Amino acid sequence: MTTDSRVKWDYTKLAATYTQRPPYAPKAIDRIVATCGKTAPRVADIGAGNAHLTVDLLSRGCLVDAVEPNEAMREIGMDRTAGGTVTWHVGIGEDTGLETGAYDLVTFGSSFATTDRPAALRETARILRRPGWFTCIWNHRDLQDPLQAEVEALIRAKIPDYGYGTRREDQAPVIEESGLFETPTVLREPIMHRVPVSDWLAAWRSHGILERQAGAQFESILADIDRHVLALGVDELEIPYVTVGWIAAVREGRS
Ligand SMILES: C[S@@+](CC[C@H](N)C(=O)[O-])C[C@H]1O[C@@H](n2cnc3c(N)ncnc32)[C@H](O)[C@@H]1O
């Protein structure tokens, strides 16, 4: 459950299957962490959820403060990172409750679009050290892949104007318009996700964007996808993804 009324995206029902979602491309994470130029950077991971990105940051030596408003997601995240160099906090991207000027890096793993982005950028600039970096990343399924195109067609048969909204948009304009960051660099790292069919179908049940737009049709769209994929008669799928991200240095002298 999420008790903060400022949270517009409630992940409670999606939490149980969220861990089946694909990992980020390791090279993308390497590049983000290397940007800090430190062996143990201090990182605020915002909207950390089930710790998908947090786990990657910890495995690269980061000291992490993970911020997550949703109890169900946070509990899974805390379990997955137990014993790691991480402290969990209840908070939101727009109001983390974290210390001013304390972090080398602030990360949003698939969570930037759940925030009021200009407010989250102001809060990010507040908690960053100088020098310090903001990054937001997502995994985009390659919609040109034949199977993915078929799945998209199934979705659009029931939601003709289905769209991915902010998460598939260029984030550079909102970052630059904040006036708080230098021009961002863009990351694009492909990753092939080989996954048991049952896991891939389960992961659709944690798809927040589909759930929001499908409304009462969510279960029937999931059933359509299940039927289509199970009819392929295979145990495993190869799903091409691209980890897409933006990295921007906070401007000196602003907090
Ligand atoms: C798509 S999940 C991403 C989880 C994880 N960071 C990852 O890399 O997969 C988005 C997370 O953002 C959280 N969230 C929702 N509104 C938020 C807000 N305003 N600020 C920060 N996080 C928020 C959700 O509860 C959810 O756990």
The ligand as a Gaussian input file, in Angstrom:
#p B3LYP/6-31G(d) Opt

LIG

0 1
 C        8.478000       0.730000     -12.430000
 S        8.884000       0.620000     -10.732000
 C       10.653000       0.664000     -10.746000
 C       11.318000      -0.150000      -9.678000
 C       12.861000      -0.244000      -9.757000
 N       13.481000       1.028000      -9.503000
 C       13.388000      -0.761000     -11.084000
 O       14.465000      -0.322000     -11.510000
 O       12.754000      -1.649000     -11.689000
 C        8.485000       2.267000     -10.250000
 C        8.590000       2.508000      -8.764000
 O        8.394000       3.899000      -8.504000
 C        7.617000       4.023000      -7.319000
 N        6.971000       5.346000      -7.320000
 C        5.694000       5.690000      -7.616000
 N        5.508000       7.018000      -7.467000
 C        6.708000       7.529000      -7.079000
 C        7.171000       8.838000      -6.754000
 N        6.385000       9.897000      -6.833000
 N        8.464000       8.971000      -6.369000
 C        9.298000       7.908000      -6.308000
 N        8.919000       6.648000      -6.609000
 C        7.637000       6.470000      -6.983000
 C        6.634000       2.867000      -7.404000
 O        6.074000       2.583000      -6.144000
 C        7.527000       1.770000      -7.970000
 O        8.140000       1.029000      -6.950000

